[in-house]
């Protein structure tokens, strides 16, 4: 994707009861249009915990590079969270 402005948000819904934000979007990719669904979850019991799932449907074969990370920031001590020293994320 060349520019963030190329993204077209098709639908977005917020479920406060479940702590979920769902977004469906599309953007140009190669000679076609890619579609993506992103689901974000924030724990109601310990709101410093959040997760994200992204699903991508590409219009053609090709390569996709995904970068994942685990953030550690203010508030983690509230829930007694410390990331394990052997944490390793691969995509």
C-alpha positions as CSV (number, residue, x, y, z in Angstrom):
1,X,0.0,0.0,0.0
2,X,1.4,3.3,-1.0
3,X,-0.7,5.7,1.0
4,X,-2.9,5.3,4.1
5,X,-5.5,7.3,2.2
6,X,-5.9,4.4,-0.2
7,X,-7.7,2.4,2.6
8,X,-11.5,2.2,2.3
9,X,-13.2,1.3,5.6
10,X,-16.2,-0.8,4.7
11,X,-17.6,-1.4,8.2
12,X,-16.6,-0.9,11.8
13,X,-18.4,-2.1,14.9
14,X,-17.7,-1.7,18.6
15,X,-19.0,-4.2,21.1
16,X,-18.5,-2.6,24.6
17,X,-19.9,-5.7,26.3
18,X,-17.2,-8.0,24.8
19,X,-14.5,-5.3,24.5
20,X,-14.2,-5.9,20.7
21,X,-13.7,-3.5,17.8
22,X,-14.2,-5.1,14.4
23,X,-13.1,-3.4,11.2
24,X,-13.5,-4.5,7.6
25,X,-11.5,-2.6,5.0
26,X,-10.1,-2.8,1.5
27,X,-7.1,-1.3,-0.3
28,X,-5.4,-1.6,-3.7
29,X,-2.8,-4.3,-3.9
30,X,-1.0,-5.1,-7.1
31,X,-3.6,-5.2,-9.9
32,X,-6.5,-5.8,-7.6
33,X,-8.2,-5.0,-4.4
34,X,-7.2,-6.7,-1.1
35,X,-9.8,-7.1,1.7
36,X,-8.9,-7.2,5.4
37,X,-10.7,-7.9,8.6
38,X,-9.2,-6.7,11.9
39,X,-10.5,-7.7,15.3
40,X,-9.2,-5.9,18.4
41,X,-9.9,-7.1,21.9
42,X,-9.3,-5.3,25.2
43,X,-9.7,-7.2,28.4
44,X,-12.3,-5.7,30.7
45,X,-10.8,-7.3,33.8
46,X,-7.3,-6.0,33.0
47,X,-7.5,-3.3,30.4
48,X,-3.8,-3.2,29.8
49,X,-4.2,-6.5,28.0
50,X,-5.2,-6.2,24.3
51,X,-5.0,-8.5,21.3
52,X,-5.4,-8.1,17.6
53,X,-6.2,-10.5,14.9
54,X,-5.9,-9.5,11.2
55,X,-7.1,-11.6,8.2
56,X,-6.1,-10.6,4.7
57,X,-7.6,-11.8,1.4
58,X,-5.2,-10.9,-1.4
59,X,-6.4,-10.6,-5.0
60,X,-3.4,-12.5,-6.3
61,X,-0.4,-14.7,-5.3
62,X,2.6,-12.8,-3.9
63,X,4.6,-12.1,-0.8
64,X,3.3,-10.7,2.4
65,X,5.5,-9.4,5.3
66,X,3.9,-9.2,8.7
67,X,5.5,-7.6,11.7
68,X,4.2,-8.5,15.2
69,X,5.3,-7.1,18.5
70,X,4.4,-7.3,22.2
71,X,4.3,-3.9,23.9
72,X,5.1,-3.3,27.5
73,X,4.1,0.0,28.9
74,X,2.6,1.8,31.8
75,X,-0.1,0.0,33.6
76,X,1.2,-3.6,33.3
77,X,2.1,-3.6,37.0
78,X,-1.5,-3.1,37.9
79,X,-2.3,-6.7,36.7
80,X,1.0,-8.1,37.8
81,X,2.2,-8.6,34.2
82,X,5.8,-9.1,33.2
83,X,6.6,-10.5,29.8
84,X,8.6,-13.7,29.9
85,X,12.3,-13.3,29.2
86,X,12.1,-16.1,26.5
87,X,9.2,-14.5,24.6
88,X,9.9,-14.8,20.9
89,X,7.4,-13.7,18.2
90,X,7.7,-14.9,14.6
91,X,5.3,-14.2,11.8
